[in-house]
Amino acid sequence: MQISELPLSGPWGERHLLGLERLTAAQLTTVLDLAEELERATAGGSERLSTLKGLVVANLFFENSTRTRTSFSLAARRLGADTVDFSASSSSLSKGETFIDTALTIEAMGVDLVVCRHKTPGAPHLLSRHLRAGVLNAGDGTHEHPTQGLLDIYTIRRHRGRIAGLTVALVGDIRHSRVARSNIHGLVKLGARVIVCGPSTLVPTEIRQLGVEVAWNLDEILPEVDCVNLLRVQFERQRGAFFPSIAEYAELFGMNAERIRRARKDLLVLAPGPINRGVELTPDVADGPNSVILDQVSNGLLIRMACLSLLARERRAGSGGAA
Ligand code: NCD
């Protein structure tokens, strides 16, 4: 099946997916609608399509990943692409080759789309200026993680049927979270009310400029919240101690059975993962009826298929090939 057979409507026109900040609500909706169409057309993603047949997708991961890397690889293969997996630790980077030279070398093997994760904010943007290939940001430091934002939003839309008018709380390490930033840009554009909540040291008040409300007390906001997205404390990105102890963090900001009892009965509990059981949420909440954490993982595959399809179309159009 070709992508043109899917009833794809709505604007796109982007060669790269670097973040949700500069996408319009209409472009975001194009991705979400295409993911939904792919869900219908592929019985949840397990059927193979030929949308990316003849194209090569390279995964360039300079930071660890379980979900994102696996689901980008699987998504590319489900769409009929050849895939190349690059791992920084076993590459010639250790021999002194630069980031750009590494990427140019891989591109020279005929790569059409590059999926890049890097600890430095802006690394995929830099690649997009040096490569002819389309670039997808799979997480750049503390900056953005657009496909995670999209899959979180998609999961909410699948469960609630809409985004506009919902109240979504992003709880945790807002300061260091690229997932928070991509969620904020997407959710605000699509008309949600977004509240960010966490220890004051991890929630910069300037974040209000992005159109969100700031709260320090989870128990105060919880009764108003439709969806809560529990963000991992990004210890690996922190310099210094931002709160006294993990136990205290869990006590004040962790989701547990008691908080679930005081929340809306149909509260959706999301977490991008990896989850730390007993910190951001207790095991009974992670595995309980309000949790949609594994749906997020499944939906990640659909969202990545949708994003790869859209960029493949631009790539083929740009290189004079058939869409
Ligand atoms: C997130 C990431 O890498 O930013 N994980 C993911 O992609 N599912 C969140 C995190 O690591 O906490």
py3Dmol code that shows the C-alpha trace and the ligand (Angstrom):
import py3Dmol

protein = """\
ATOM      1  CA  MET A   1       0.000   0.000   0.000  1.00  0.00           C
ATOM      2  CA  GLN A   2       1.298   3.481  -0.819  1.00  0.00           C
ATOM      3  CA  ILE A   3       0.814   6.524   1.341  1.00  0.00           C
ATOM      4  CA  SER A   4      -1.153   8.145  -1.473  1.00  0.00           C
ATOM      5  CA  GLU A   5      -3.815   5.474  -0.930  1.00  0.00           C
ATOM      6  CA  LEU A   6      -4.350   6.744   2.599  1.00  0.00           C
ATOM      7  CA  PRO A   7      -6.792   9.648   2.740  1.00  0.00           C
ATOM      8  CA  LEU A   8      -4.079  12.080   3.766  1.00  0.00           C
ATOM      9  CA  SER A   9      -5.311  15.617   3.975  1.00  0.00           C
ATOM     10  CA  GLY A  10      -4.085  18.652   5.829  1.00  0.00           C
ATOM     11  CA  PRO A  11      -0.963  20.737   5.534  1.00  0.00           C
ATOM     12  CA  TRP A  12       2.611  19.543   6.102  1.00  0.00           C
ATOM     13  CA  GLY A  13       5.398  20.791   3.774  1.00  0.00           C
ATOM     14  CA  GLU A  14       8.305  20.204   6.199  1.00  0.00           C
ATOM     15  CA  ARG A  15      11.553  18.509   5.142  1.00  0.00           C
ATOM     16  CA  HIS A  16      12.600  17.958   8.762  1.00  0.00           C
ATOM     17  CA  LEU A  17      10.897  17.333  12.094  1.00  0.00           C
ATOM     18  CA  LEU A  18      13.034  19.239  14.568  1.00  0.00           C
ATOM     19  CA  GLY A  19      10.468  20.278  17.167  1.00  0.00           C
ATOM     20  CA  LEU A  20       6.816  21.091  17.769  1.00  0.00           C
ATOM     21  CA  GLU A  21       7.526  24.756  18.548  1.00  0.00           C
ATOM     22  CA  ARG A  22       7.310  25.939  14.968  1.00  0.00           C
ATOM     23  CA  LEU A  23       4.555  23.628  13.736  1.00  0.00           C
ATOM     24  CA  THR A  24       1.018  24.950  13.398  1.00  0.00           C
ATOM     25  CA  ALA A  25      -2.067  23.358  14.945  1.00  0.00           C
ATOM     26  CA  ALA A  26      -3.055  22.247  11.431  1.00  0.00           C
ATOM     27  CA  GLN A  27       0.299  20.520  10.845  1.00  0.00           C
ATOM     28  CA  LEU A  28       0.069  18.785  14.240  1.00  0.00           C
ATOM     29  CA  THR A  29      -3.417  17.598  13.331  1.00  0.00           C
ATOM     30  CA  THR A  30      -2.115  16.247  10.006  1.00  0.00           C
ATOM     31  CA  VAL A  31       0.304  13.966  11.906  1.00  0.00           C
ATOM     32  CA  LEU A  32      -2.327  12.858  14.435  1.00  0.00           C
ATOM     33  CA  ASP A  33      -4.894  12.135  11.715  1.00  0.00           C
ATOM     34  CA  LEU A  34      -2.364  10.188   9.653  1.00  0.00           C
ATOM     35  CA  ALA A  35      -1.382   8.098  12.705  1.00  0.00           C
ATOM     36  CA  GLU A  36      -5.058   7.308  13.232  1.00  0.00           C
ATOM     37  CA  GLU A  37      -5.416   6.382   9.581  1.00  0.00           C
ATOM     38  CA  LEU A  38      -2.355   4.115   9.854  1.00  0.00           C
ATOM     39  CA  GLU A  39      -3.842   2.520  12.964  1.00  0.00           C
ATOM     40  CA  ARG A  40      -6.957   1.629  10.959  1.00  0.00           C
ATOM     41  CA  ALA A  41      -5.079   0.625   7.803  1.00  0.00           C
ATOM     42  CA  THR A  42      -2.507  -1.577   9.526  1.00  0.00           C
ATOM     43  CA  ALA A  43      -4.468  -3.135  12.393  1.00  0.00           C
ATOM     44  CA  GLY A  44      -2.424  -1.215  14.969  1.00  0.00           C
ATOM     45  CA  GLY A  45       0.775  -1.128  12.939  1.00  0.00           C
ATOM     46  CA  SER A  46       1.550  -4.825  12.448  1.00  0.00           C
ATOM     47  CA  GLU A  47       0.910  -4.939   8.706  1.00  0.00           C
ATOM     48  CA  ARG A  48       3.685  -3.916   6.318  1.00  0.00           C
ATOM     49  CA  LEU A  49       3.214  -0.995   3.927  1.00  0.00           C
ATOM     50  CA  SER A  50       5.430   0.077   1.034  1.00  0.00           C
ATOM     51  CA  THR A  51       5.386   3.829   1.667  1.00  0.00           C
ATOM     52  CA  LEU A  52       9.146   3.984   2.278  1.00  0.00           C
ATOM     53  CA  LYS A  53      10.136   1.289  -0.228  1.00  0.00           C
ATOM     54  CA  GLY A  54      13.492   2.149  -1.798  1.00  0.00           C
ATOM     55  CA  LEU A  55      14.384   4.620   0.974  1.00  0.00           C
ATOM     56  CA  VAL A  56      17.015   4.208   3.697  1.00  0.00           C
ATOM     57  CA  VAL A  57      16.445   5.414   7.270  1.00  0.00           C
ATOM     58  CA  ALA A  58      19.455   5.779   9.573  1.00  0.00           C
ATOM     59  CA  ASN A  59      19.174   5.851  13.357  1.00  0.00           C
ATOM     60  CA  LEU A  60      21.973   8.032  14.753  1.00  0.00           C
ATOM     61  CA  PHE A  61      21.758   7.695  18.507  1.00  0.00           C
ATOM     62  CA  PHE A  62      24.411   9.495  20.533  1.00  0.00           C
ATOM     63  CA  GLU A  63      22.427   8.927  23.745  1.00  0.00           C
ATOM     64  CA  ASN A  64      20.813   5.803  25.196  1.00  0.00           C
ATOM     65  CA  SER A  65      17.282   4.825  24.242  1.00  0.00           C
ATOM     66  CA  THR A  66      14.946   1.848  24.499  1.00  0.00           C
ATOM     67  CA  ARG A  67      11.521   2.949  23.250  1.00  0.00           C
ATOM     68  CA  THR A  68      12.377   5.678  20.772  1.00  0.00           C
ATOM     69  CA  ARG A  69      15.133   3.829  18.955  1.00  0.00           C
ATOM     70  CA  THR A  70      13.261   0.528  18.738  1.00  0.00           C
ATOM     71  CA  SER A  71      10.053   2.109  17.580  1.00  0.00           C
ATOM     72  CA  PHE A  72      11.739   4.289  14.925  1.00  0.00           C
ATOM     73  CA  SER A  73      13.467   1.148  13.541  1.00  0.00           C
ATOM     74  CA  LEU A  74      10.279  -0.850  13.582  1.00  0.00           C
ATOM     75  CA  ALA A  75       8.250   2.000  12.088  1.00  0.00           C
ATOM     76  CA  ALA A  76      10.732   2.384   9.209  1.00  0.00           C
ATOM     77  CA  ARG A  77      10.685  -1.356   8.501  1.00  0.00           C
ATOM     78  CA  ARG A  78       6.892  -1.551   8.670  1.00  0.00           C
ATOM     79  CA  LEU A  79       6.870   1.102   5.943  1.00  0.00           C
ATOM     80  CA  GLY A  80       9.241  -0.924   3.754  1.00  0.00           C
ATOM     81  CA  ALA A  81      12.469   1.091   4.289  1.00  0.00           C
ATOM     82  CA  ASP A  82      15.980  -0.270   4.713  1.00  0.00           C
ATOM     83  CA  THR A  83      17.379   0.725   8.106  1.00  0.00           C
ATOM     84  CA  VAL A  84      20.869   1.418   9.407  1.00  0.00           C
ATOM     85  CA  ASP A  85      21.551   1.529  13.132  1.00  0.00           C
ATOM     86  CA  PHE A  86      24.453   3.638  14.305  1.00  0.00           C
ATOM     87  CA  SER A  87      25.660   3.469  17.869  1.00  0.00           C
ATOM     88  CA  ALA A  88      28.016   6.195  19.087  1.00  0.00           C
ATOM     89  CA  SER A  89      29.893   3.973  21.524  1.00  0.00           C
ATOM     90  CA  SER A  90      31.128   1.519  18.853  1.00  0.00           C
ATOM     91  CA  SER A  91      31.817   4.130  16.136  1.00  0.00           C
ATOM     92  CA  SER A  92      34.862   6.062  14.898  1.00  0.00           C
ATOM     93  CA  LEU A  93      33.810   8.996  17.097  1.00  0.00           C
ATOM     94  CA  SER A  94      36.197   7.436  19.605  1.00  0.00           C
ATOM     95  CA  LYS A  95      38.957   7.903  16.972  1.00  0.00           C
ATOM     96  CA  GLY A  96      38.251  11.644  16.838  1.00  0.00           C
ATOM     97  CA  GLU A  97      35.814  11.915  13.913  1.00  0.00           C
ATOM     98  CA  THR A  98      33.451  14.858  14.352  1.00  0.00           C
ATOM     99  CA  PHE A  99      29.654  14.689  14.667  1.00  0.00           C
ATOM    100  CA  ILE A 100      29.120  16.273  11.233  1.00  0.00           C
ATOM    101  CA  ASP A 101      31.747  14.110   9.490  1.00  0.00           C
ATOM    102  CA  THR A 102      30.154  11.021  11.031  1.00  0.00           C
ATOM    103  CA  ALA A 103      26.725  12.064   9.772  1.00  0.00           C
ATOM    104  CA  LEU A 104      28.035  12.998   6.288  1.00  0.00           C
ATOM    105  CA  THR A 105      29.758   9.592   6.073  1.00  0.00           C
ATOM    106  CA  ILE A 106      26.564   7.761   6.895  1.00  0.00           C
ATOM    107  CA  GLU A 107      24.555   9.936   4.499  1.00  0.00           C
ATOM    108  CA  ALA A 108      27.014   9.144   1.703  1.00  0.00           C
ATOM    109  CA  MET A 109      25.819   5.535   1.866  1.00  0.00           C
ATOM    110  CA  GLY A 110      22.533   6.673   0.358  1.00  0.00           C
ATOM    111  CA  VAL A 111      20.551   7.572   3.461  1.00  0.00           C
ATOM    112  CA  ASP A 112      17.287   9.481   2.884  1.00  0.00           C
ATOM    113  CA  LEU A 113      16.082  10.115   6.442  1.00  0.00           C
ATOM    114  CA  VAL A 114      18.184  10.487   9.585  1.00  0.00           C
ATOM    115  CA  VAL A 115      16.756   9.984  13.071  1.00  0.00           C
ATOM    116  CA  CYS A 116      19.045  11.732  15.549  1.00  0.00           C
ATOM    117  CA  ARG A 117      19.249  11.710  19.345  1.00  0.00           C
ATOM    118  CA  HIS A 118      21.957  13.777  21.013  1.00  0.00           C
ATOM    119  CA  LYS A 119      22.662  15.208  24.438  1.00  0.00           C
ATOM    120  CA  THR A 120      23.308  18.672  22.974  1.00  0.00           C
ATOM    121  CA  PRO A 121      20.294  20.911  22.310  1.00  0.00           C
ATOM    122  CA  GLY A 122      20.216  21.863  18.632  1.00  0.00           C
ATOM    123  CA  ALA A 123      22.307  18.921  17.351  1.00  0.00           C
ATOM    124  CA  PRO A 124      19.586  17.724  14.906  1.00  0.00           C
ATOM    125  CA  HIS A 125      19.121  21.342  13.710  1.00  0.00           C
ATOM    126  CA  LEU A 126      22.830  21.459  12.914  1.00  0.00           C
ATOM    127  CA  LEU A 127      22.545  18.202  10.968  1.00  0.00           C
ATOM    128  CA  SER A 128      19.614  19.564   8.984  1.00  0.00           C
ATOM    129  CA  ARG A 129      21.866  22.390   7.754  1.00  0.00           C
ATOM    130  CA  HIS A 130      24.621  20.017   6.619  1.00  0.00           C
ATOM    131  CA  LEU A 131      22.706  17.045   5.208  1.00  0.00           C
ATOM    132  CA  ARG A 132      20.469  16.683   2.199  1.00  0.00           C
ATOM    133  CA  ALA A 133      18.565  13.938   4.056  1.00  0.00           C
ATOM    134  CA  GLY A 134      15.441  14.722   6.076  1.00  0.00           C
ATOM    135  CA  VAL A 135      16.235  14.918   9.809  1.00  0.00           C
ATOM    136  CA  LEU A 136      13.968  13.770  12.653  1.00  0.00           C
ATOM    137  CA  ASN A 137      14.805  14.889  16.165  1.00  0.00           C
ATOM    138  CA  ALA A 138      14.579  11.901  18.537  1.00  0.00           C
ATOM    139  CA  GLY A 139      15.474  14.058  21.554  1.00  0.00           C
ATOM    140  CA  ASP A 140      18.098  16.836  21.787  1.00  0.00           C
ATOM    141  CA  GLY A 141      19.296  17.376  25.341  1.00  0.00           C
ATOM    142  CA  THR A 142      16.830  19.414  27.368  1.00  0.00           C
ATOM    143  CA  HIS A 143      15.284  21.011  24.277  1.00  0.00           C
ATOM    144  CA  GLU A 144      12.612  18.969  22.409  1.00  0.00           C
ATOM    145  CA  HIS A 145      11.436  15.421  21.744  1.00  0.00           C
ATOM    146  CA  PRO A 146       8.762  16.029  19.106  1.00  0.00           C
ATOM    147  CA  THR A 147       7.641  12.444  18.435  1.00  0.00           C
ATOM    148  CA  GLN A 148       7.236  11.865  22.185  1.00  0.00           C
ATOM    149  CA  GLY A 149       5.087  15.009  22.422  1.00  0.00           C
ATOM    150  CA  LEU A 150       3.018  13.821  19.467  1.00  0.00           C
ATOM    151  CA  LEU A 151       2.544  10.320  20.820  1.00  0.00           C
ATOM    152  CA  ASP A 152       1.498  11.654  24.224  1.00  0.00           C
ATOM    153  CA  ILE A 153      -1.021  13.963  22.551  1.00  0.00           C
ATOM    154  CA  TYR A 154      -2.202  11.155  20.264  1.00  0.00           C
ATOM    155  CA  THR A 155      -2.753   8.876  23.289  1.00  0.00           C
ATOM    156  CA  ILE A 156      -4.821  11.552  25.010  1.00  0.00           C
ATOM    157  CA  ARG A 157      -6.855  12.189  21.846  1.00  0.00           C
ATOM    158  CA  ARG A 158      -7.525   8.441  21.350  1.00  0.00           C
ATOM    159  CA  HIS A 159      -8.825   8.167  24.919  1.00  0.00           C
ATOM    160  CA  ARG A 160     -10.693  11.460  25.178  1.00  0.00           C
ATOM    161  CA  GLY A 161     -11.608  12.156  21.565  1.00  0.00           C
ATOM    162  CA  ARG A 162     -10.210  15.697  21.708  1.00  0.00           C
ATOM    163  CA  ILE A 163      -7.457  17.898  23.099  1.00  0.00           C
ATOM    164  CA  ALA A 164      -9.130  21.322  23.182  1.00  0.00           C
ATOM    165  CA  GLY A 165     -10.614  22.135  26.570  1.00  0.00           C
ATOM    166  CA  LEU A 166      -8.802  19.383  28.492  1.00  0.00           C
ATOM    167  CA  THR A 167      -6.616  20.162  31.495  1.00  0.00           C
ATOM    168  CA  VAL A 168      -3.259  18.388  31.296  1.00  0.00           C
ATOM    169  CA  ALA A 169      -0.718  18.438  34.128  1.00  0.00           C
ATOM    170  CA  LEU A 170       2.960  17.853  33.373  1.00  0.00           C
ATOM    171  CA  VAL A 171       4.552  16.842  36.650  1.00  0.00           C
ATOM    172  CA  GLY A 172       8.213  16.559  37.551  1.00  0.00           C
ATOM    173  CA  ASP A 173      11.518  17.850  36.242  1.00  0.00           C
ATOM    174  CA  ILE A 174      10.177  20.499  33.868  1.00  0.00           C
ATOM    175  CA  ARG A 175      13.496  22.366  33.812  1.00  0.00           C
ATOM    176  CA  HIS A 176      15.451  19.518  32.202  1.00  0.00           C
ATOM    177  CA  SER A 177      12.664  17.781  30.280  1.00  0.00           C
ATOM    178  CA  ARG A 178      12.547  17.873  26.481  1.00  0.00           C
ATOM    179  CA  VAL A 179       9.327  15.856  26.748  1.00  0.00           C
ATOM    180  CA  ALA A 180       7.742  18.694  28.746  1.00  0.00           C
ATOM    181  CA  ARG A 181       8.700  21.290  26.148  1.00  0.00           C
ATOM    182  CA  SER A 182       7.338  19.300  23.196  1.00  0.00           C
ATOM    183  CA  ASN A 183       4.136  18.500  25.103  1.00  0.00           C
ATOM    184  CA  ILE A 184       3.667  22.162  25.995  1.00  0.00           C
ATOM    185  CA  HIS A 185       4.105  23.409  22.419  1.00  0.00           C
ATOM    186  CA  GLY A 186       1.727  20.784  21.037  1.00  0.00           C
ATOM    187  CA  LEU A 187      -0.944  20.839  23.718  1.00  0.00           C
ATOM    188  CA  VAL A 188      -1.151  24.642  23.940  1.00  0.00           C
ATOM    189  CA  LYS A 189      -1.519  24.981  20.149  1.00  0.00           C
ATOM    190  CA  LEU A 190      -4.280  22.387  20.148  1.00  0.00           C
ATOM    191  CA  GLY A 191      -6.221  24.270  22.821  1.00  0.00           C
ATOM    192  CA  ALA A 192      -5.507  22.360  26.048  1.00  0.00           C
ATOM    193  CA  ARG A 193      -5.029  24.039  29.404  1.00  0.00           C
ATOM    194  CA  VAL A 194      -1.562  22.990  30.555  1.00  0.00           C
ATOM    195  CA  ILE A 195      -0.365  23.116  34.158  1.00  0.00           C
ATOM    196  CA  VAL A 196       3.273  22.364  34.949  1.00  0.00           C
ATOM    197  CA  CYS A 197       3.934  21.157  38.473  1.00  0.00           C
ATOM    198  CA  GLY A 198       7.005  20.099  40.420  1.00  0.00           C
ATOM    199  CA  PRO A 199       9.552  21.248  42.990  1.00  0.00           C
ATOM    200  CA  SER A 200      10.144  24.991  42.570  1.00  0.00           C
ATOM    201  CA  THR A 201      13.814  24.296  41.749  1.00  0.00           C
ATOM    202  CA  LEU A 202      12.731  22.176  38.770  1.00  0.00           C
ATOM    203  CA  VAL A 203       9.948  24.431  37.425  1.00  0.00           C
ATOM    204  CA  PRO A 204      11.349  27.716  36.073  1.00  0.00           C
ATOM    205  CA  THR A 205       8.657  30.393  36.306  1.00  0.00           C
ATOM    206  CA  GLU A 206       9.672  31.808  32.858  1.00  0.00           C
ATOM    207  CA  ILE A 207       7.997  28.726  31.427  1.00  0.00           C
ATOM    208  CA  ARG A 208       4.725  30.692  31.777  1.00  0.00           C
ATOM    209  CA  GLN A 209       5.773  32.510  28.597  1.00  0.00           C
ATOM    210  CA  LEU A 210       4.926  29.296  26.729  1.00  0.00           C
ATOM    211  CA  GLY A 211       1.278  29.671  27.716  1.00  0.00           C
ATOM    212  CA  VAL A 212       1.167  27.334  30.716  1.00  0.00           C
ATOM    213  CA  GLU A 213       0.182  27.708  34.361  1.00  0.00           C
ATOM    214  CA  VAL A 214       2.685  26.899  37.100  1.00  0.00           C
ATOM    215  CA  ALA A 215       1.806  25.003  40.297  1.00  0.00           C
ATOM    216  CA  TRP A 216       3.945  23.770  43.162  1.00  0.00           C
ATOM    217  CA  ASN A 217       1.345  21.642  44.903  1.00  0.00           C
ATOM    218  CA  LEU A 218       0.091  18.551  43.073  1.00  0.00           C
ATOM    219  CA  ASP A 219      -2.739  17.909  45.540  1.00  0.00           C
ATOM    220  CA  GLU A 220      -4.210  21.364  44.904  1.00  0.00           C
ATOM    221  CA  ILE A 221      -4.449  20.948  41.129  1.00  0.00           C
ATOM    222  CA  LEU A 222      -5.237  17.236  40.937  1.00  0.00           C
ATOM    223  CA  PRO A 223      -9.053  17.478  41.206  1.00  0.00           C
ATOM    224  CA  GLU A 224      -9.143  19.723  38.080  1.00  0.00           C
ATOM    225  CA  VAL A 225      -6.881  17.562  35.958  1.00  0.00           C
ATOM    226  CA  ASP A 226      -8.026  15.281  33.086  1.00  0.00           C
ATOM    227  CA  CYS A 227      -4.579  13.859  32.288  1.00  0.00           C
ATOM    228  CA  VAL A 228      -1.346  13.747  34.224  1.00  0.00           C
ATOM    229  CA  ASN A 229       1.993  13.125  32.482  1.00  0.00           C
ATOM    230  CA  LEU A 230       4.658  12.042  34.981  1.00  0.00           C
ATOM    231  CA  LEU A 231       8.115  13.098  33.870  1.00  0.00           C
ATOM    232  CA  ARG A 232      11.240  11.360  35.080  1.00  0.00           C
ATOM    233  CA  VAL A 233      13.697  13.356  37.158  1.00  0.00           C
ATOM    234  CA  GLN A 234      16.562  13.852  34.682  1.00  0.00           C
ATOM    235  CA  PHE A 235      19.431  13.208  37.100  1.00  0.00           C
ATOM    236  CA  GLU A 236      21.859  12.770  34.196  1.00  0.00           C
ATOM    237  CA  ARG A 237      21.209  16.369  33.041  1.00  0.00           C
ATOM    238  CA  GLN A 238      21.328  17.999  36.472  1.00  0.00           C
ATOM    239  CA  ARG A 239      24.289  19.781  37.962  1.00  0.00           C
ATOM    240  CA  GLY A 240      23.773  19.843  41.716  1.00  0.00           C
ATOM    241  CA  ALA A 241      20.937  18.709  43.973  1.00  0.00           C
ATOM    242  CA  PHE A 242      17.486  20.120  43.186  1.00  0.00           C
ATOM    243  CA  PHE A 243      15.566  18.513  46.083  1.00  0.00           C
ATOM    244  CA  PRO A 244      16.503  16.920  49.409  1.00  0.00           C
ATOM    245  CA  SER A 245      15.714  13.250  48.710  1.00  0.00           C
ATOM    246  CA  ILE A 246      13.952  10.907  46.298  1.00  0.00           C
ATOM    247  CA  ALA A 247      11.642   9.815  49.133  1.00  0.00           C
ATOM    248  CA  GLU A 248      10.526  13.413  49.646  1.00  0.00           C
ATOM    249  CA  TYR A 249      10.034  13.909  45.897  1.00  0.00           C
ATOM    250  CA  ALA A 250       7.867  10.775  45.724  1.00  0.00           C
ATOM    251  CA  GLU A 251       5.842  11.928  48.732  1.00  0.00           C
ATOM    252  CA  LEU A 252       5.066  15.343  47.213  1.00  0.00           C
ATOM    253  CA  PHE A 253       4.924  14.647  43.452  1.00  0.00           C
ATOM    254  CA  GLY A 254       4.541  10.889  42.973  1.00  0.00           C
ATOM    255  CA  MET A 255       1.219   9.387  41.856  1.00  0.00           C
ATOM    256  CA  ASN A 256       0.002   6.799  44.335  1.00  0.00           C
ATOM    257  CA  ALA A 257      -3.266   5.061  45.215  1.00  0.00           C
ATOM    258  CA  GLU A 258      -4.276   7.839  47.621  1.00  0.00           C
ATOM    259  CA  ARG A 259      -3.895  10.525  44.955  1.00  0.00           C
ATOM    260  CA  ILE A 260      -5.761   8.381  42.410  1.00  0.00           C
ATOM    261  CA  ARG A 261      -8.682   8.217  44.903  1.00  0.00           C
ATOM    262  CA  ARG A 262      -8.778  12.008  45.124  1.00  0.00           C
ATOM    263  CA  ALA A 263      -8.458  12.564  41.358  1.00  0.00           C
ATOM    264  CA  ARG A 264     -11.134  12.373  38.670  1.00  0.00           C
ATOM    265  CA  LYS A 265     -12.294   8.795  38.266  1.00  0.00           C
ATOM    266  CA  ASP A 266     -11.309   8.779  34.579  1.00  0.00           C
ATOM    267  CA  LEU A 267      -7.924  10.495  35.085  1.00  0.00           C
ATOM    268  CA  LEU A 268      -5.454   9.397  32.400  1.00  0.00           C
ATOM    269  CA  VAL A 269      -2.009   8.623  33.795  1.00  0.00           C
ATOM    270  CA  LEU A 270       0.801   8.960  31.253  1.00  0.00           C
ATOM    271  CA  ALA A 271       4.569   8.598  31.566  1.00  0.00           C
ATOM    272  CA  PRO A 272       7.048   8.761  28.682  1.00  0.00           C
ATOM    273  CA  GLY A 273       9.251   6.151  30.329  1.00  0.00           C
ATOM    274  CA  PRO A 274      11.590   4.877  31.459  1.00  0.00           C
ATOM    275  CA  ILE A 275       9.537   4.824  34.667  1.00  0.00           C
ATOM    276  CA  ASN A 276      11.045   4.599  38.105  1.00  0.00           C
ATOM    277  CA  ARG A 277       8.533   2.625  40.138  1.00  0.00           C
ATOM    278  CA  GLY A 278       8.166   4.174  43.566  1.00  0.00           C
ATOM    279  CA  VAL A 279       9.431   7.581  42.434  1.00  0.00           C
ATOM    280  CA  GLU A 280       7.197   9.226  39.752  1.00  0.00           C
ATOM    281  CA  LEU A 281       4.477   6.653  40.430  1.00  0.00           C
ATOM    282  CA  THR A 282       3.844   3.573  42.510  1.00  0.00           C
ATOM    283  CA  PRO A 283       3.625   0.131  40.850  1.00  0.00           C
ATOM    284  CA  ASP A 284      -0.135  -0.138  41.523  1.00  0.00           C
ATOM    285  CA  VAL A 285      -0.717   3.121  39.611  1.00  0.00           C
ATOM    286  CA  ALA A 286       1.683   2.184  36.788  1.00  0.00           C
ATOM    287  CA  ASP A 287      -0.176  -1.101  36.267  1.00  0.00           C
ATOM    288  CA  GLY A 288      -3.635   0.164  37.289  1.00  0.00           C
ATOM    289  CA  PRO A 289      -6.757   1.038  35.271  1.00  0.00           C
ATOM    290  CA  ASN A 290      -5.919   4.750  34.865  1.00  0.00           C
ATOM    291  CA  SER A 291      -2.508   4.059  33.333  1.00  0.00           C
ATOM    292  CA  VAL A 292      -2.078   4.344  29.551  1.00  0.00           C
ATOM    293  CA  ILE A 293       1.696   3.944  29.635  1.00  0.00           C
ATOM    294  CA  LEU A 294       1.837   0.894  27.364  1.00  0.00           C
ATOM    295  CA  ASP A 295      -0.675   2.494  24.964  1.00  0.00           C
ATOM    296  CA  GLN A 296       1.830   5.338  24.645  1.00  0.00           C
ATOM    297  CA  VAL A 297       4.482   2.850  23.560  1.00  0.00           C
ATOM    298  CA  SER A 298       2.171   1.274  20.944  1.00  0.00           C
ATOM    299  CA  ASN A 299       1.054   4.681  19.738  1.00  0.00           C
ATOM    300  CA  GLY A 300       4.694   5.731  19.414  1.00  0.00           C
ATOM    301  CA  LEU A 301       5.037   3.290  16.555  1.00  0.00           C
ATOM    302  CA  LEU A 302       2.067   4.827  14.716  1.00  0.00           C
ATOM    303  CA  ILE A 303       3.255   8.391  15.284  1.00  0.00           C
ATOM    304  CA  ARG A 304       6.748   7.531  14.025  1.00  0.00           C
ATOM    305  CA  MET A 305       5.264   5.806  10.982  1.00  0.00           C
ATOM    306  CA  ALA A 306       3.218   8.945  10.315  1.00  0.00           C
ATOM    307  CA  CYS A 307       6.215  11.287  10.697  1.00  0.00           C
ATOM    308  CA  LEU A 308       8.486   9.121   8.534  1.00  0.00           C
ATOM    309  CA  SER A 309       5.757   8.950   5.860  1.00  0.00           C
ATOM    310  CA  LEU A 310       5.343  12.722   5.775  1.00  0.00           C
ATOM    311  CA  LEU A 311       9.078  13.380   5.541  1.00  0.00           C
ATOM    312  CA  ALA A 312       9.492  10.621   2.938  1.00  0.00           C
ATOM    313  CA  ARG A 313       6.903  12.360   0.786  1.00  0.00           C
ATOM    314  CA  GLU A 314       8.838  15.635   1.006  1.00  0.00           C
ATOM    315  CA  ARG A 315      12.096  13.813   0.338  1.00  0.00           C
ATOM    316  CA  ARG A 316      10.733  12.130  -2.783  1.00  0.00           C
ATOM    317  CA  ALA A 317       9.163  15.378  -3.981  1.00  0.00           C
ATOM    318  CA  GLY A 318      12.457  17.239  -3.355  1.00  0.00           C
ATOM    319  CA  SER A 319      14.602  14.730  -5.212  1.00  0.00           C
ATOM    320  CA  GLY A 320      12.283  14.654  -8.207  1.00  0.00           C
ATOM    321  CA  GLY A 321      10.902  11.170  -7.468  1.00  0.00           C
ATOM    322  CA  ALA A 322       7.275  10.080  -7.341  1.00  0.00           C
ATOM    323  CA  ALA A 323       5.422  10.832  -4.099  1.00  0.00           C
TER     324      ALA A 323
END
"""
ligand_1 = """\
12
NCD
C 12.314 10.340 27.341
C 13.594 10.958 26.794
O 14.517 10.256 26.406
O 13.622 12.157 26.762
N 12.193 8.975 27.114
C 11.685 8.523 25.940
O 12.084 8.925 24.868
N 10.660 7.670 26.040
C 12.096 10.682 28.751
C 13.125 10.312 29.780
O 14.192 9.797 29.492
O 12.819 10.546 30.947
"""
view = py3Dmol.view(width=600, height=400)
view.addModel(protein, "pdb")
view.setStyle({"model": 0}, {"cartoon": {"style": "trace"}})
view.addModel(ligand_1, "xyz")
view.setStyle({"model": 1}, {"stick": {}})
view.zoomTo()
view.show()
